[in-house]
Amino acid sequence: MKFAVKAWSNGRARVGTLQLGSIEIETPSLLLSTQKGLPHFISPDLLSSLPSPNSRLLQFSPLHFLDGISPKTISKIGGINQMLGLHDHEFVAIARDSLQCLPSHDGSNKFGPSFETPCGRRLIKPVEYMEIISSMKPSIWVTLADEVPAWVSDKRNASSVDRTVKWLDECIALRQMVGEVFGAVVGGSNEQLRQHCAKEVAIRGVSGYWIGGFGLGESMDKRPTLLNVVCDNLPKEKPRLTSGLDLPEEVLQGVAAGIDLFDSKYIHHITVGGFALTFPLDGIESKISTFQPGDIGSEQVKINLRATVYRKDTTPLVDGCSCYTCKNHTKAYINHLLNVHEMLAQTLLELHNTQHYLGFFHLIRESIKAGKFERFCQRFIADRRDLHVSAAHAGVSQSPLPKQEADYMTLL
C-alpha cells in the first residue's frame, strides 16, 4: 500500500492518492458498504457500471461469515476476492457489529469483544479474529475495538481505550503478513482519552488508522473537536478511515478534520427508504435548487420515489445523470416497482445513489484542490437548511426522513 497527500485546504482537509493492490484511488473517498462482501442490492455484474476506480473499494465485516462458511474453506478457496469472483476489487475488513465487552467463558478477568450472530451473541478473541482475517486475505483490515456510546461513564470509557490498545497489540503480534493493518482509535466523547488513544496507536507499527466510536450518540457540535484531537495526534503521512459519519454534512465534518476514507451506511439507508439522491453535482459553486411549494415528495437533496406525484413522471431520477438507472428507467417505473414490492426498485436506486454519492466525494476533492473546501461546505449546508425552512414556512408535507437525518436537521 502506498499513500501520499497531494493537496490541502483550510489546514486540515486534504486530497491524497491511495495505491492499493491493482487500483489507485483519490481520497477523500467512500467505501462501498456490503453484506457479506457484496453490496446489498447490486449484483456483481452491475458493479462494473459504477465509475472506476473509486467504486472498487469495498467494506465488509468478517464477523458476518462466522455462522456460515468456515475460515479454513475460505482460505482453501483463496480468500474473499476469489470466493466472490471480484478479482479487480479491493476489500477492507472492519469488525463493527454491536461490539461489547463481556467476561470470558472461563470466568477469568480477561475480556473480549462480543457480537450478534443469527445464533445469538458470541465472544471472540483476537486469535480467532486473526484466523478469520488470515483466511479472507483483505487488502486492509482493522484491529478489534471496544466501542462504547457517548453516555457511558469516564471509567467505562477509559477501560474501552485500554482494551482497544491491548487488542491492537495482540492482533499485531498474531498477524501473518496479511494485508495492511489499521489501528483502531476510540475514546468516546472524552477529548483526553481520544488524545491518549491516538498517541498510543500512533507509536505502533500500523499502516493506517481507523477512528471509531462515532455515530453512537456524541454531540454534533462537539464532534469536530473530537475529530481534530485525534487527527492532530496521528502521522500525516498515513491514511485515516472512519465509520459512523453517514450524512453528507457528517462526511464534510470528517473531511474538514483530515479523514481520508469513509465507511458509510447512508446509501443503504436511503435506498431501503425508497429515496433517490438529487442534489446538483455540476460544480463546486453549484447551488441546491430553491424550494417550490409544488415539489411534493422532494426536498431537492433527495426525492421520495414512493410519492404518488411520480406515478406518471417519465423523466429520469436526475436529468443528465450517466448512471445505469437514469439512462434506462424513469421515476414512474421505479415508483411502480416500489408499490408492488419488487426488489429491482432497490437495485436501481442503489446503483443511482451510489454513483451520485461517489460524485459528491468527487466534488469534495475538487473543492480541496481549488482551495475552496470551506466555501463548498458552507454553501452546501446553508442551502440545505434554507430548503427545510422554506418547506416548513410553505406548510408543505416533506418526504419522511430516516431518523438519523431527521435528528440532524433539527440542529441546523
PAFI-630296 format. One record per residue (C-alpha): residue in three letters; z, y, x. Coordinates in steps of 0.001 Angstrom, whole numbers, padded with zeros to 6 digits, always signed. Layout:
N
AlaZYX/...
This chain:
412
Met+000000+000000+000000/Lys-000857+003491+001199/Phe+000314+006731-000403/Ala-000467+010313+000583/Val+000250+013659-001085/Lys-002865+015829-001332/Ala-001791+018925-003287/Trp+001349+020714-004506/Ser+002044+023180-007308/Asn+005238+025133-008019/Gly+007023+023440-005135/Arg+007588+020008-006709/Ala+004615+018891-008833/Arg+002160+017017-006657/Val-001132+015146-006626/Gly-001420+012099-004412/Thr-003616+009086-003738/Leu-002252+005560-004023/Gln-004187+002758-002346/Leu-003032-000494-003888/Gly-004932-003702-003278/Ser-008506-003248-004451/Ile-008020+000112-006172/Glu-007307+003700-005197/Ile-005898+005954-007900/Glu-004861+009566-008088/Thr-001324+010405-009112/Pro+000406+011503-011333/Ser-000834+008514-013286/Leu+000070+006291-016212/Leu+000892+002591-016010/Leu-000642+000804-018991/Ser+002143-000840-020999/Thr+001699-004562-021643/Gln+003275-007508-023412/Lys+003289-010475-021015/Gly+000704-008821-018794/Leu-001861-007699-021378/Pro-001987-004504-023465/His-000530-005052-026915/Phe-003828-004883-028812/Ile-006630-004574-026228/Ser-008321-007834-025252/Pro-009228-008423-021568/Asp-012959-007930-022191/Leu-012340-004467-023706/Leu-010192-003302-020780/Ser-013404-002655-018845/Ser-014369+000021-021390/Leu-011478+002225-020227/Pro-012105+004758-017447/Ser-011584+003277-013998/Pro-009704+003193-011654/Asn-006603+004704-013285/Ser-006752+002203-016155/Arg-006456-000725-013748/Leu-002735-000330-013036/Leu-000719-002449-015496/Gln+003038-002645-016063/Phe+004722-005861-017158/Ser+008225-007259-017459/Pro+008727-010533-015559/Leu+011579-011304-017955/His+009084-011813-020798/Phe+007951-015048-019160/Leu+011350-016730-018868/Asp+011089-018658-022144/Gly+007521-019758-021593/Ile+005508-020988-018662/Ser+007697-021855-015659/Pro+007660-019862-012399/Lys+006501-022955-010494/Thr+003493-023344-012800/Ile+002599-019643-012446/Ser+002867-019998-008674/Lys+000534-023004-008668/Ile-001997-021045-010738/Gly-001903-018281-008137/Gly+000163-015524-009697/Ile-000196-013266-012702/Asn-003675-011984-011747/Gln-005099-015497-011599/Met-003281-016598-014746/Leu-004629-013696-016835/Gly-008039-013570-015172/Leu-007649-009869-014326/His-008713-010053-010688/Asp-009631-006362-010371/His-006335-005053-011805/Glu-003011-004436-010087/Phe+000347-005269-011665/Val+003729-003518-011447/Ala+006774-005632-012367/Ile+009654-003720-013996/Ala+012629-005604-015479/Arg+013891-003222-018152/Asp+014811-005313-021170/Ser+018178-004208-022559/Leu+019913-004843-019249/Gln+023703-005089-019403/Cys+026451-006315-017125/Leu+028280-009417-018281/Pro+030685-011751-016454/Ser+029013-014645-014674/His+029173-018135-016159/Asp+031597-019402-013526/Gly+034291-016946-014637/Ser+034410-015099-011312/Asn+034457-011339-010924/Lys+030806-011272-009959/Phe+028462-009615-012374/Gly+024768-009911-013107/Pro+022305-008298-015498/Ser+021614-009987-018812/Phe+018663-009557-021112/Glu+017430-010527-024547/Thr+015104-013513-024937/Pro+013880-015386-028028/Cys+016679-017866-027250/Gly+019403-015234-027036/Arg+020907-013171-024233/Arg+020588-014708-020796/Leu+022247-013958-017474/Ile+020017-013722-014428/Lys+020971-013407-010772/Pro+018930-011737-008015/Val+017989-015145-006594/Glu+016473-016174-009951/Tyr+014744-012834-010306/Met+013188-013144-006864/Glu+011954-016631-007709/Ile+010084-015133-010662/Ile+008682-012283-008556/Ser+007557-014680-005818/Ser+005700-016831-008328/Met+003933-013926-010081/Lys+002909-012032-006933/Pro+002721-008500-008417/Ser+001392-005650-006301/Ile+004632-003679-006874/Trp+007996-004907-008104/Val+011181-003009-008914/Thr+014617-004297-007931/Leu+017169-005119-010626/Ala+019066-002168-012072/Asp+022171-001767-014191/Glu+021029+000976-016557/Val+023612+002500-018864/Pro+023284+005015-021729/Ala+024255+008635-021216/Trp+027503+008403-023195/Val+029334+005825-021041/Ser+032431+006789-019046/Asp+032227+008010-015449/Lys+033933+004804-014342/Arg+031298+002630-016028/Asn+028552+004849-014652/Ala+029924+004594-011109/Ser+030103+000803-011342/Ser+026466+000709-012502/Val+025432+002583-009357/Asp+027419+000235-007107/Arg+025938-002851-008762/Thr+022396-001487-008609/Val+022707-000815-004871/Lys+024275-004267-004371/Trp+021452-005978-006253/Leu+018950-003928-004245/Asp+020357-005326-001003/Glu+020312-008859-002401/Cys+016736-008580-003635/Ile+015562-007185-000283/Ala+017323-009999+001577/Leu+015699-012620-000665/Arg+012154-011243-000787/Gln+009399-013299+000790/Met+006889-010583+001646/Val+005600-010465-001941/Gly+004102-007111-002947/Glu+005683-003717-002380/Val+009331-003281-003356/Phe+010529-000155-005184/Gly+014271+000504-005028/Ala+015997+001341-008320/Val+017880+004641-008678/Val+020375+005089-011539/Gly+023385+007290-012280/Gly+023131+008250-015939/Ser+023810+011898-016706/Asn+026085+012414-013708/Glu+024439+014566-011036/Gln+026783+013449-008264/Leu+026213+009764-008986/Arg+022451+010306-009198/Gln+022525+012014-005815/His+024704+009302-004289/Cys+022476+006503-005580/Ala+019301+008245-004388/Lys+020714+008683-000892/Glu+021821+005046-000715/Val+018436+003740-001838/Ala+016550+006155+000438/Ile+018056+004616+003589/Arg+016875+001127+002592/Gly+013548-000259+003734/Val+011628+000075+000471/Ser+008039+001172-000184/Gly+008846+003492-003078/Tyr+011393+004367-005738/Trp+011905+003623-009408/Ile+014037+006234-011172/Gly+015728+004535-014124/Gly+018261+005406-016785/Phe+016115+007902-018693/Gly+015307+007755-022373/Leu+018840+006493-023008/Gly+020405+009479-024746/Glu+020501+012062-021987/Ser+020224+015754-022869/Met+016677+017135-022850/Asp+017982+020347-021329/Lys+019847+018551-018553/Arg+017088+016081-017691/Pro+015094+018390-015336/Thr+018234+018932-013255/Leu+018867+015184-013044/Leu+015270+014521-012031/Asn+015359+017254-009392/Val+018626+015950-007933/Val+017095+012505-007462/Cys+013723+013628-006102/Asp+015316+016095-003683/Asn+017118+013189-002033/Leu+014116+010858-001746/Pro+011499+010948+001038/Lys+008451+012978+000048/Glu+006013+010578+001673/Lys+006798+007672-000667/Pro+005755+007285-004343/Arg+008175+007674-007236/Leu+007983+005768-010503/Thr+009992+006265-013670/Ser+010424+004698-017109/Gly+011597+006226-020385/Leu+009667+009521-020222/Asp+007212+008820-023023/Leu+006230+012005-024879/Pro+003680+014393-023311/Glu+006406+017018-022909/Glu+008660+014488-021181/Val+005851+013491-018832/Leu+005440+017163-017918/Gln+009171+017304-017106/Gly+008754+014323-014781/Val+005670+015717-013064/Ala+007429+019060-012575/Ala+010185+017222-010671/Gly+007758+015285-008450/Ile+007288+011939-010242/Asp+004038+010129-009405/Leu+003863+007116-011761/Phe+004964+006768-015396/Asp+005833+003583-017273/Ser+005463+004801-020861/Lys+005540+003112-024271/Tyr+004172+006216-026029/Ile+000697+004795-026617/His+002105+001637-028179/His+004477+003537-030489/Ile+001893+005923-031910/Thr-000715+003162-032228/Val+001631+000992-034278/Gly+002321+004039-036457/Gly-001388+004493-037196/Phe-001783+007720-035195/Ala-004673+008897-033009/Leu-004253+011484-030257/Thr-006446+014534-030810/Phe-005225+017375-028566/Pro-008075+019000-026572/Leu-008969+017778-023078/Asp-011763+020236-022300/Gly-009962+022162-019586/Ile-006692+023473-018153/Glu-006914+026637-020235/Ser-007697+024803-023491/Lys-005534+025718-026448/Ile-004454+023387-029222/Ser-006273+024474-032386/Thr-004455+026816-034721/Phe-002924+025215-037794/Gln-004815+025423-041052/Pro-002982+024729-044345/Gly-005693+022231-045307/Asp-005018+019995-042309/Ile-003068+017405-044258/Gly-002183+014372-042163/Ser-002831+016323-038982/Glu-000735+018336-036577/Gln-003628+018983-034153/Val-001880+016929-031448/Lys-002408+013651-033274/Ile-003585+012613-036727/Asn-002211+010044-039136/Leu-005108+007739-039997/Arg-003167+006322-042954/Ala-003535+009644-044793/Thr-005833+009466-047837/Val-007755+012527-046636/Tyr-009554+010273-044136/Arg-010773+007681-046669/Lys-014233+009267-046786/Asp-014259+011009-043382/Thr-017284+009727-041483/Thr-016571+011640-038259/Pro-015157+010086-035065/Leu-011485+010471-034200/Val-012335+013248-031731/Asp-015756+014911-031535/Gly-017295+014356-028120/Cys-014836+011629-027101/Ser-016503+008954-024961/Cys-014129+006107-025812/Tyr-015426+002883-027382/Thr-013789+003685-030723/Cys-015193+007195-031142/Lys-018693+006116-030078/Asn-018823+003265-032593/His-016470+003911-035521/Thr-015235+006580-037937/Lys-011923+007778-039325/Ala-012846+006256-042698/Tyr-013328+002802-041183/Ile-010013+002856-039331/Asn-008286+004169-042474/His-009729+001184-044323/Leu-008594-001274-041626/Leu-005067+000135-041764/Asn-004952-000115-045544/Val-005993-003782-045516/His-003653-004539-042581/Glu-006358-005623-040135/Met-005180-005764-036503/Leu-008569-004393-035446/Ala-007225-000996-036530/Gln-004572-001126-033804/Thr-007124-002378-031261/Leu-009450+000559-031927/Leu-006565+003048-031987/Glu-005055+001739-028745/Leu-008431+001985-026996/His-008808+005626-028063/Asn-005177+006612-027453/Thr-005124+005009-024008/Gln-008281+006782-022869/His-007072+010060-024390/Tyr-003681+009854-022671/Leu-005352+008988-019366/Gly-007375+012172-019924/Phe-004115+014093-020378/Phe-002966+012866-016955/His-006327+013922-015512/Leu-005723+017448-016852/Ile-002275+017445-015244/Arg-003782+016532-011871/Glu-006462+019220-012185/Ser-003868+021862-013062/Ile-001855+020961-009945/Lys-004944+021107-007723/Ala-005749+024541-009166/Gly-002165+025749-008666/Lys-001781+026307-012433/Phe+000585+023498-013400/Glu+003382+025755-014644/Arg+000947+027732-016811/Phe-000508+024483-018181/Cys+002976+023233-019142/Gln+003990+026465-020806/Arg+000777+026667-022800/Phe+000855+023038-023958/Ile+004494+023147-025094/Ala+004237+026595-026681/Asp+001091+025658-028616/Arg+002699+022505-029971/Arg+005856+024366-031011/Asp+003794+027034-032753/Leu+001879+024403-034702/His+005063+022881-036095/Val+006428+026314-037006/Ser+003154+027250-038744/Ala+003109+023985-040663/Ala+006715+024444-041771/His+006081+028019-042954/Ala+002975+026894-044850/Gly+005040+024285-046665/Val+002605+021518-045752/Ser+003891+017960-045539/Gln+003198+016799-042000/Ser+002486+013263-040897/Pro+005682+011337-040177/Leu+006655+011389-036507/Pro+008135+008494-034559/Lys+011909+009066-034391/Gln+011946+009915-030669/Glu+009248+012555-031129/Ala+010869+013963-034268/Asp+014162+014382-032387/Tyr+012359+016176-029592/Met+010512+018592-031876/Thr+013813+019732-033403/Leu+014772+021013-029944/Leu+011622+023069-029346/
